[in-house]
Amino acid sequence: MRHLEPLLGGFTAKMAIHTAALRALKRPPEQVTLQDLPQLLEGLKPMLNTFIGALHAKVILAEIATSLEKAR
């Protein structure tokens, strides 16, 4: 969320994650596990491409993936 909030705002970032979880994983974000995060990021890609552009979306998603790898 901290990566998306500055770009989308708090509410839109929250809704983007919620929507991606429901579409990509068929469950709410509260039920997403660490193993689900790659799919969730992939689910965010189309929405981020629209909101911030494909290149910026690619960079942000890579940053998120890197942060998640460090957290594991």
Secondary structure, DSSP 8 states (H G I E B T S, - for coil): -TTTHHHH-HHHHHHHHHHHIIIIISS-GGG--GGGHHHHHHHHHHHHHHHH-HHHHHHHHHHHHHHHHHH-
